[in-house]
């Protein structure tokens, strides 16, 4: 059986490898989310640049800003897990967690858009065992997370479990 990473085409694999490098992570951490938002808007949430270019399972996560209380939408890699999805808070291997991590900790009620379909979700920090399962499953899609883990240094990269909620 092949992994989702093995199913990617040659260009997608090369771009994933570049994104996992220090230079690639620096570049994409500053540009990818802008491009993703624009394409997601243009396609009504059905496509993201990361999904098309990298061939990874990208979803749009809308949280409530922990400081502002305003909606914040960001593309993230969704890892199929349990009844719905897991999210890995890698932040490209930077020293701090991504902003959406703090937003979900402050208010776990969020929304996920998968291929243009919106799903209300409730997030919870994964247990140690769940985090390990999500991490292992995520590496099948994007082995570059290993590099991010090394670059994150002493920061432990956390994961969230998303469960659908009835609106």
C-alpha positions as CSV (number, residue, x, y, z in Angstrom):
1,X,0.0,0.0,0.0
2,X,1.4,3.4,-0.9
3,X,1.3,6.4,1.4
4,X,-0.5,9.7,0.5
5,X,3.0,11.2,0.1
6,X,3.9,8.5,-2.4
7,X,0.7,9.3,-4.4
8,X,1.8,12.9,-5.0
9,X,3.3,13.8,-8.4
10,X,6.9,14.7,-8.9
11,X,6.4,18.5,-8.7
12,X,4.3,18.1,-5.5
13,X,6.9,16.0,-3.9
14,X,9.7,18.5,-4.8
15,X,7.6,21.4,-3.4
16,X,6.9,19.4,-0.2
17,X,10.7,18.8,0.2
18,X,11.4,22.5,-0.4
19,X,8.7,23.5,2.1
20,X,10.3,21.3,4.7
21,X,13.7,23.0,4.4
22,X,14.6,26.0,6.4
23,X,14.5,28.3,3.4
24,X,11.2,26.8,2.1
25,X,9.6,27.1,5.5
26,X,10.7,30.7,5.8
27,X,9.3,31.5,2.3
28,X,6.0,29.6,2.6
29,X,5.3,30.7,6.2
30,X,5.2,34.3,4.8
31,X,3.4,33.7,1.5
32,X,1.4,30.5,1.4
33,X,-1.5,31.7,3.6
34,X,-2.0,34.8,1.4
35,X,-2.1,32.7,-1.7
36,X,-4.3,30.0,0.0
37,X,-6.9,32.6,1.1
38,X,-7.1,34.2,-2.4
39,X,-7.6,30.8,-4.1
40,X,-10.1,29.6,-1.5
41,X,-12.1,32.8,-2.0
42,X,-12.0,32.4,-5.7
43,X,-13.2,28.8,-5.6
44,X,-15.7,29.3,-2.7
45,X,-13.5,27.2,-0.4
46,X,-13.1,24.2,-2.7
47,X,-9.4,24.7,-3.4
48,X,-6.3,26.0,-1.7
49,X,-2.9,26.5,-3.1
50,X,-1.4,24.0,-0.6
51,X,-3.9,21.4,-1.7
52,X,-3.3,22.0,-5.4
53,X,0.4,22.7,-5.4
54,X,1.5,20.4,-2.6
55,X,-1.2,17.8,-2.9
56,X,-1.9,17.7,0.8
57,X,-5.3,17.6,2.6
58,X,-5.7,21.3,3.2
59,X,-8.8,22.7,5.0
60,X,-9.8,26.2,6.0
61,X,-10.1,26.6,9.8
62,X,-12.1,29.6,11.1
63,X,-11.5,30.4,14.7
64,X,-12.3,33.3,17.0
65,X,-9.3,35.4,17.7
66,X,-8.1,34.9,21.3
67,X,-7.3,38.6,21.7
68,X,-9.6,40.3,19.2
69,X,-12.7,38.2,19.3
70,X,-12.8,38.5,15.5
71,X,-13.1,35.6,13.1
72,X,-9.8,34.3,11.8
73,X,-9.6,32.0,8.8
74,X,-6.4,30.1,8.0
75,X,-5.6,27.1,5.8
76,X,-4.2,24.1,7.7
77,X,-3.4,20.5,6.9
78,X,-6.2,18.3,8.0
79,X,-5.2,14.8,9.1
80,X,-8.0,12.3,8.9
81,X,-8.4,11.1,12.5
82,X,-11.2,9.5,14.5
83,X,-14.6,10.6,13.5
84,X,-13.3,13.7,11.6
85,X,-9.9,15.4,11.7
86,X,-6.7,16.1,13.6
87,X,-4.6,19.2,13.3
88,X,-0.9,19.5,13.9
89,X,0.2,22.9,15.3
90,X,3.7,22.9,13.6
91,X,3.9,26.5,12.6
92,X,6.6,25.6,10.1
93,X,8.9,24.6,13.0
94,X,9.0,28.1,14.5
95,X,9.7,28.6,18.2
96,X,6.0,29.5,18.9
97,X,2.7,27.8,18.3
98,X,0.6,29.2,15.4
99,X,-2.0,31.8,16.3
100,X,-4.8,29.4,15.6
101,X,-3.5,27.2,18.4
102,X,-4.1,30.0,20.9
103,X,-7.4,30.8,19.4
104,X,-8.6,27.2,19.8
105,X,-7.4,27.0,23.3
106,X,-9.3,30.2,24.2
107,X,-12.5,29.2,22.3
108,X,-12.7,25.6,21.0
109,X,-15.8,26.3,18.9
110,X,-14.7,26.7,15.3
111,X,-15.6,25.9,11.7
112,X,-13.8,23.8,9.1
113,X,-14.3,24.1,5.4
114,X,-13.5,21.0,3.4
115,X,-13.9,21.2,-0.4
116,X,-16.3,24.1,0.1
117,X,-18.5,22.3,2.7
118,X,-18.6,24.0,6.1
119,X,-18.6,21.9,9.3
120,X,-19.0,23.3,12.8
121,X,-16.4,21.7,15.0
122,X,-15.3,21.6,18.6
123,X,-11.6,21.3,19.1
124,X,-9.7,19.7,22.0
125,X,-6.1,19.3,22.7
126,X,-5.1,15.8,21.8
127,X,-3.9,13.5,24.6
128,X,-0.4,12.2,24.3
129,X,-1.5,9.0,22.7
130,X,-3.8,10.8,20.2
131,X,-1.1,13.3,19.4
132,X,1.2,10.4,18.5
133,X,-1.4,8.8,16.3
134,X,-2.2,12.1,14.5
135,X,1.5,12.8,14.1
136,X,2.1,9.3,12.6
137,X,-0.8,9.7,10.2
138,X,0.2,13.2,9.3
139,X,3.8,12.1,8.4
140,X,2.3,9.9,5.7
141,X,0.9,13.1,4.0
142,X,3.8,15.4,4.8
143,X,7.1,13.9,6.1
144,X,8.4,17.5,6.3
145,X,6.9,17.7,9.8
146,X,9.9,15.8,11.0
147,X,12.1,18.7,10.0
148,X,9.7,21.2,11.7
149,X,9.9,19.1,14.9
150,X,13.7,19.4,14.9
151,X,13.6,23.2,14.2
152,X,11.0,23.8,16.9
153,X,13.7,22.9,19.4
154,X,12.2,22.7,22.9
155,X,8.7,23.5,21.8
156,X,6.6,20.4,21.8
157,X,4.4,20.4,18.7
158,X,0.8,19.8,19.8
159,X,-2.1,18.4,18.0
160,X,-5.9,19.0,18.2
161,X,-8.8,16.6,17.7
162,X,-11.7,18.1,15.9
163,X,-15.2,16.7,16.4
164,X,-18.2,17.7,14.4
165,X,-20.9,19.4,16.4
166,X,-24.5,19.9,15.5
167,X,-25.2,23.5,14.6
